[in-house]
Each structure stands twice: as C-alpha cells, then as structure tokens.
Amino acid sequence: MFSLGPRVSFHPTERLSVLAQAAATLSLLDAELTRTEIFAWEDGTILGTWADRTDEQEWLWGASASIGLQFDISDNLYLHGAGGYDWVDSTDLTTGPDRVHMDLSGYRAEVALGWRFGR
C-alpha cells in the first residue's frame, strides 16, 4: 500500500509523542482464483471435468486514519503503537460463472520497536 497524507504530533512530555495521521492510499490487489468442476456418476465414473483460472492485478484507491503513541526509550531507540482504519475500494473478480466480492477495508493495529539513524 502506498499512502500520502499529513501526520500531526504533539509532545505532552519530552519522551512521549501522540501522533495522528490521515492519508489517501493506493493498494495493489494481486489475486489468483482457480475453480474446478468434476461431473461424475454415483459410482465415481467421471463424465467430464473443466477448470477456470483467473490471475488479476488491480489498483484500488482508499483512505486511512490512525492515532498512536511513541515513547523514546533512548535518543535512538523508540517504542511505537498505533491503531486505525483503512477504507479500500471494493472490487469483484470472476472466474467461470462465479463472482468473488473483495472488500479489503478494516481495522489495523501496529506495534514497533524502532531505531533512529543519524541522530
């Protein structure tokens, strides 16, 4: 996912930061669908088979919003935690006579231990 947007932070203490971010997003959906049908008698004799396959890539627009905390453990080491929601355009994929509806929107949570270089 590629995102672009403003990030606002304020520092209630010297080591703690509160962060809020909103962004426009662009996500790449890479999907491969396979569908196989087998027609057979009750005794297992196969009358016919066929398979359908779809391999698609699609760019989906969206938006995200998140809020988090960052705590400086030292000058370079920090602990980061955040949560938010991502809105992503839904899309439909087809293979043979079947259609699959994809909705990638949802909540997210992140925890990271980071290192600042050159500080």
Secondary structure, 3 states (H helix, E strand, C coil): CEEECCEEEECCCCCEEEEEEEEEEEEEEEEEEEEEEEEECCCCCEEEEEEEEEEEEEEEEEEEEEEEEEEECCCCEEEEEEEEEEEECCEEEEECCEEEEECCCEEEEEEEEEECCCC
